[in-house]
Amino acid sequence: MASSKEYLDFILEQLSGLDDISYRAMMGEYILYYRGKIVGGIYDDRFLVKPTKAAVTMMPDADTELPYDGAKEMLLVDDVDNRDFLRELLDAMYAELPAPKRK
């Protein structure tokens, strides 16, 4: 099942307090970037983030889920209605995310 544009728009609105949030559509899903680094994505209308130490610390009871078959597990963000939490989460994760690959 592909993700809806409406759910993407909702998540982007929740993250609107952060600078430089962008996304890229990929096979019916959406990859989310924060200041050029991949933080996670929207998969089957679920907001999943990379399991960095900061993300695990901030969401110790989060479910781990596969975004798609053959992918690495990611953390399910349940508290998508809490804008402050989402901003803190992405800010905390940023330093631990790998730099973008050069083309």
C-alpha angles and dihedrals in degrees: 000000000000123000120255123245087228092062091047090051090050093052092045089052090050089052095044092110090068123083120239103013111162139161142202126209114233125176095330094315133086130238112210123214129194114197090338098311124108109245098170138286152237111277122173088343092305124121106226126179134192113270098246120163090255093051092048090048093050094044105031093161097044118133117243113226139175114245089206138342112297095017129121117261118267134191120261112229106217099173096068092141092065106084094182092053092049092051092048091047095053093043091051092047097047099082091050096051120098118253115259115271115252116241 
